Amino acid sequence: MKCRAFARHFFCLDMYTFLLSNFGDKSLTPSPVNQMTASFSKDFRQGVDINLGVGYVNDETIPHSQLAECFQYVLAHTETYKNALNYGSADGSENLRNAIRNYYLRNAIGGITNPLMDSKTICIGANGATSLLDSLAEILPQGIVITAEPNYYIYTETLQRKGFEICTIPEDSHGMRSDLLQKTLEQIDTEKLSFFYIVTVNNPSSIILSNDRRKEIVELATKVSRKLGRKIPVIFDKAYEDIIFDTTIEKPLSGLLFDKDGLVVELGTLSKIIAPALRIGYAIADNSDLMQALIQKTSDIGFSAPLINEEMAARFIDCHIDDHALKVRAGYREKANALQQLIQTHLGTYLERYSGGQAGFYFYLTFKQIETHPGSLFFAYLSRKTGDPVVDGNPMNPRLIYVPGCFCVSQNDRMKSEGQRQLRISYGFEDIPELERAILLMRDAAEYVSKTAL
């Protein structure tokens, strides 16, 4: 009896754990990117190692002194910026919503006119655009999400943990291929469609969605919505549109211009153009049930972004953003041009193709033969885990982090095979001398892989 009681005691202890939801169970295992960046960043050596993986903006683009001035101005003008250090509201500061509205109109962003803007509502997220994306995944039914290939790996991984099915559509140099989208919509069970998620300057590829494709995507979504008798949301995530610096391309038009049935929700952020720490993300759409649910979800989280941040952002948009945006675009244009030249010079013979260099701060590389996934020799060389003492032995040998393409593609056989040879590099954080050091290091890794394969 004592033995059985002893056994039961230890059995109960072994089972004494938390009961988690299905999402909670899946969240026990860190995502591949989470694992990779965490293992690298915990002992990252500034000045030795190189970060081309984590998509931080460059510190030089953050207007420190102007934000300090905005902070002081907001606190000194309580008649305009009321209770700035108190709780805010669920839909966001009226000052900020008006500032965003005026910013769009005076710069003709997306071709949006005054009457069109007047017909829309704006809400501010709790913690940047990411919180709005997460909220959409809470208020919309689980089902199929249509997105581009390669895809925004962070959000799609989150959606999969939440029970959504990701359906990816390959892109070309103009963005998501609308002919393949139409074909896919004819083949899948559209009753299971939840929403379309379109990153207009794609992350990771940095390919800019053309205006023709935007229109065609909205038209196809409208067609399938009317057939189903319910609205399928089209989420246009324009996180990187504020830093399109190639002046030779057509000016992007907002998906709202093509929206006849109130399907489009446009997401924007101030993280890339002002400062990530402001945590300002916003949504523009019809004042529909979807937007009301989104605002309520923001309230559930704890209201929109900190009110002092919202008021500072409003002041900055009103007074500084137009000139600042020009400087930011010029800075990233310089870095993109320098990095593109380095890629062509030192990696060109190893590459099948690459994209990027017109907007945002990413290049997406596809190698001819060299594999880039975390189990590859190329990855091991750059993380100094080859087992070769010549490569790994010197503690001052720099390590380099990038995002492997295998994280950004579906399980489609062809795309999965290509993903094994792809990677994304970010030129947002590091300065040009560090970018040159990084490309030379990648060249060394490619040479090492090629020689080892002989």
Secondary structure, DSSP 8 states (H G I E B T S, - for coil): -HHHHHHHHHHHHHH------HHHHHHTS--HHHHHHHHHHTT--TTTSEESSS----GGGS-HHHHHHHHHHHHH-TTTSTTTTS---SS--HHHHHHHHHHHHHTTGGG--HHHHHT-EEEE-SSHHHHHHHHHHHHS-SSEEEEEES--HHHHHHHHHTT-EEEEEEEETTEE-HHHHHHHHHHS-GGGEEEEEEESB-TTT--B--HHHHHHHHHHHHHHHHHHTS---EEEE-TTGGGB--TTS-----GGGG-SSS-EEEEEESTTTT-GGG--EEEEE-S-HHHHHHHHHHHHHTSSS-HHHHHHHHHHHHHTHHHHHHHHHHHHHHHHHHHHHHHHHHTGGGEEEEEESSBTTEEEEEESS---STTSHHHHHHHT-SS-HHHHS-TTS--EE-EEGGGSS-S-HHHHHHHTTEEEEE-SSS-HHHHHHHHHHHHHHHHHHHHHH-
